[in-house]
Amino acid sequence: MPDVSLPRAKSELSAVFCAVQQHFMDVIVPLWQGPGWNAEMALPFEALDAQHQPLAPQRYRAMACARQLFLFSSFMGHPQVPDADVRAAALFRSLQRHFHDAEHGGWFYSIDPQGAPLDRRKDLYTHAFIVFACAHYWAKVREPLVESVLNAALNVVAQRFSDGDGLYESVLAEDWSSLDAGPLQNPLMHLAEAFLATLDVREDADTLAALDNLAEAMQRRFVDIEHGVMLEKPLDAVGNWSEPGHQFEWFYLLESSEHLRGTPLHGSLTTAFAHAQAQGVDQTTGAVAAMLDVDGSVKDGTQRIWAQAEYLRALTLRPGSEALLARQLNALQQHFLHPTGWNECLDSQGKISRSDMPSTTPYHLATCYIGLAEYFKA
């Protein structure tokens, strides 16, 4: 409960947060302990429908396994999730058993419903989440095997994905041959997140140097100085765009890192935050648009729960944002959460456009709530 010395507004906001957090513990987390868990495969189903039935499996992704490994690692020792350590251990084993490529190294993107490799390509997004999840899991268990997988994932990123200019290829073939995919913003952001998670749990000079090089290269190759935003593709790419949710996500990563705060990239994303807030957030409802054109006009007005969560989390690090925090937390509670789960997407008019619940979304809610908990502790 909030401290009695807190200002009344913050105390009332804390009460709403307690309700939202309890919804997470009572409703959302149990979905992935029960109906969302395929015990035979020891993997989460990709998604549940609104009635909590698994959607017919078409695939299982290593990234989804890794995100759930993070989720249950974060609950190890929590009295409301007493079996979190058992689930985290199962997910870690499944990551290796189902997705690791014993011949070429690295991890496949996906397997089919029977457990055979499906999309055998190696993508940076997946590998970033494996680093991220293993860093969090190793922090809890300190088992040598977990650290060895963490090290293997970091080595694969450095040796296979690096483009030699501070950035990394977004996807490579099964045997690591080039697909001429080039770098993309989203996997690079999650790689920065993974590097930060690694540095949170150990001293690591190589990872620190890689993080510095990544931050410098993102500033140089992805930030549109004229409009002050992080673009989704490199500056010279055709048909570029920006996503407000990613501006907020980057801002949180940079602002929360003592090491990255004050870098040119941090300065750019502080500007980008204000731009995304002005152009990509409805000032009445708090709805966050999915995509903006480079000039700032709305390209896609779809409202996604992850972007709502990232804006809310980012606001915890913006001084004087109490009123906006209240608006956004209430908007999340009223428009995206419901008694039996959540709405994944709303259309530009605020109507439900996706009612299925992917196994990857609890990661965004968990990181958002962790950020809010830090805010109320301060």
N, C-alpha and C positions, 0 to 999 in steps of 0.2 A: 504494500500500500504506500501511497505517497507520503512524504514527510510533511508534518503539519506546518512547518515553516515555509513550505512552497507557496508562491502566490496562488490565489484562488484559481486563476485560469489554468495554470499548469497542473494544479491538483485535479481540476475537473477533466482536463485532457488525460491525465494519468488514469483516471477511472475508466475512460473510454478505452484506453490502451489495455488496461487489465481485462476488459471484456473481450476485446479482439484477440488478445493473447490466449485467453481461456478457450475461445472458440477454436483456435489453432490446436490446442492440446486436447480438447474434448471431441472435436469433430474431424479436423483435417489429418492430424497424425495417425489416429486409429484407422483411417481409410487405407493407409499403406502398411498397416500391421495386419489387416484382415483382408477385405475383398480385393485390394490392390496388389496383393502379394501372391505370386505364383510359386508355391512351395516346391513343386516338382523341379522347376528350373532354378529356384532360389534367386529370382529376379522380380522386380516390380513389373506389373503390366504397364504398357505404355500409357494407358488412360482408362478412366472409369467414366461411365455415362452418368446422367443425373440421378439414376436409381441405384448407383453404386455397383453396377455390373461391369466387368471388364469389357472393353471393346475387343472384338475378335482380333487376336494377335496377328499382325502382319510382319512384325519385326520386334527385336529388342535392341536398344542402342547402348553402347558402352557409356556414353555421356549420361544417359538417364540413370544407369547403375551408379556412376560416380556421384551424381548429384544426391542420390538417396544415401550413399555412403557418407557424404558430408552431413546430411540431415540427421542420421542416427548417431553419427559420431558426436554431433553437437549435443545430443541428449544423454550421452553416457554419464551415469551418475545422477541423472534426474529422477526423483522419486515417482513422477507420473509416467515415466517410460522405463520400467524396471528391466525390460529385455533389450534395451537399446544396444548393449554390448554384443549380445548374441546376433542381432540383426546386422550390425555393422560388420561383424566378423564374417557373416554369410555373404554379404555384399562384396567385401574385399576378396573373398575366395572366388566368387562368381566373376568378378572383373578379370581375374587371371585365368580361370577355367574356361570361360566362354569367349573372351575377346582377345586374349594375348596371341600374337602371331609368333609361334615358336620358330618358324623358318626364317622370317625376315626381320623380326623384332617389331616393337611397337604394338599397337592395338587396332583391331579392325573397327570400322564404324558401327557395324550392326551384324546381328545373326538372325536367322529365320526362326519361325516358331518351334522348329525341332532342334535348334541349337547349332546348326551349321552356319559357317560364315556366309553372310548375305552380301552386304556392301563391304568389299574387302579393302577399300581405299583407306588411306591414313590421313585423317584430317586434324588440323591444329586445334580446333574447338574441343574435340574429344580429348586430346592429349593434355590440353590446358586443364580440363576438369579432373583428369586423373591426377595430375600434380596437386591441384587444389584439394581434392578429397583425401589423398594420401597424406598430405601435410597435416590436415586436421585430424585424421585418424591416428597418425603417428604421435601427434601431440598428446593423445589420450592413452595410447597403449605402450609406446616406446619399444615396440618389438622390432628386432633387426630386419625381419622379412619385410615389414611395412616400409622401413626406411630404404631398403634395397630397391623396392618397386618405385618409391619416390625418386630415388637417384636415377634409376633406369629411365623413367619418364622424362626427367630433366635432361639427361644425356641425349635421348632421342630428339627432343626439341632442339637442343643446341647443334647436334651433328647432322640431323636430317632436314629439319625444316628451315634453318637459317638461310636468309638470302644474301648474307655477307654485308648487308648495309643497315644492320640494326633491327630489321624486320624479319618476318617468317612467312613462308608459303602457306596458303590456307589449306591446301589439300595436295596430296601426292598419291601416286599409284601404290598398289600393294607392295611392290618391290622397291619403293622409294624413287622410282623414275618420275620425271617431271610431267605434270599435266598442264603446265603453263597457266596455272590458276592465279598466281600472284598473291600478294597480301590483301587481306580484308580486315576492316576495323573490328568487327565483333569478336572473332577468335583472338585477335591481338589484345583486346581489352581484358578478356578472360585469362589470357596468359599473364598480363600484368597482375591481375588479381591472384593468380596462382603463385607468381614470384613473391608477392607480398605475404601470402599465407606461409610460404616456405621460410621467409626471413623472420616471420613472427615466432617460429618454433626453433630456429637454430641460426647460428652465424654461418654465412655461406657467401664467400667472396665472389665466386663465379656467378651466382644468381643475382647478387647485388649489381655486378658489372653489367649483366644482361638486362636487368631492369633499367639501369641508367641509359644504356644504349637504346632500349626500346622507347623510353620516354622521349629521348632526343629525336629518334627517327619518326615517331608519331607526330611530333610538333612540325617536323620538316616536310613530311610527306602526306599527312592527312588533315591538318588543320587549315581551314579556309580563313586566312587572316582578315580578308575583306568583310566577311559576314560573321566571323568569330565563332565558328562551329567546327566540331569534329565530323568529317564526312565519312560515309560508309565505305567508300572506295578511295584509292589514292587520288591526289589532286588532279592528275592528268587524265583520269578515267572519264568516259562518256556516260551521260545519264546518271550523274551522281545525285545523292540526296543525303539528308541527315535525319536522325531519329531522336526526338526529345528525350526518350527514356535512356538512350545511351549517353547523352550529354550529362544527365543527372547521375548515371552510374559511374561514369568517368570522374565527375566532380567528387563524388563520395570517396572513391579510391584515392584520389590525389590529396584531397583535403584531410583525410583521416591518416595519411602517412606522413610522419614527421620528416622522413627522408625526401619525399617528393614535393612536399609543400614548399612553395617559393621557386620551383622550377619554371621555365618558360611554359611548359605544358600545363602546369597548374594555373598559371595566369590566363592562358587561353581558355581553359575549361571553366574558369570563374566567369569570364565573359560569355562563354557559350551557355552557361547555366541561365544567365539573365535573358539571353536571346531565346532559348528554348522555352523559358517560363512565359515570356511575352508573346511568342508566336505559336507555341504548341500546347498551351494549357488554357482551357476555358476559364475565364476569370470569375464566372458565376458558379459553375458546377465543380470545377477542379478537374474536369476530364482531360487526360493527357492524350494528344493525338499520336498516331503511330508514326507518321512520316511527314517531313517537310521538304519542299523543293529547296534548292540552294538559296533562292531569294527569300525564303522564309514563309512562303504560302503553303497552306496545308495540302499535301499530296494524298494522304490517306488519313481519314478521321477516325478510323477504328480505335477503340479504347481497349488496351490490353492490361490485364491485371498486373503483369510484371512491371510495366512502365509506371503504373500508379504506385506500386510498392517502391520503385527506385526513386521517384520524385519525393515520396514521403520520407524515405531514409535520408536523401540528400538534404532535405530541409532541416534535419536535426543538426546539421553543421553550418547552417546559415543563421547568424545572429539576428534577433528581432523577428523571427519567423513563427512566433507562437500562434498567431491568428491563422496563418496559412496551414500550419501543422494541424490545428484543430479542424479546419475545413477539409483537409486531405484525409485525415484519419476517419472523419465522419463519412466522407465520400466512399472510402474503401469499405467501411462497415455497411453502409446503406445500399451501395450499388453493386458491389462485387462479392460480398460474403452473404451467405444465407444459412438457414438452420441445418442444412445437410451437406454443405460444402461451399463452393465458390463458382462464380461465373468467370470463365476464362477470358471471354471477349464480349464487348458491347459494340454495336455499330455507332456511327457518328451521331445518331439520334438518341443514343443511350439504351437501345433495345438489345436484348441478349442475342448475340450472333453465334456464340459457341458456348454450349452448356456442358460439354465433356470436360473432365478434369485430368490433365496430363500429370504424369508422375514427376515431371521436371519442375512444376510450379512451386511446390513447397520449399524448394531452395530459395526462390526469390522472397517468399513470405518470411522464411526463417532469417535471412540476412537483414530484411527490413526490420523485423521485430528485435533482432539483436542490436541494431542501430538505435531503435527507439528506447530499448532498455538502458543503453549507455547514456542517452540523452536525459532520462529521468534520474539516473544515478548522479549526474553532474550537479 
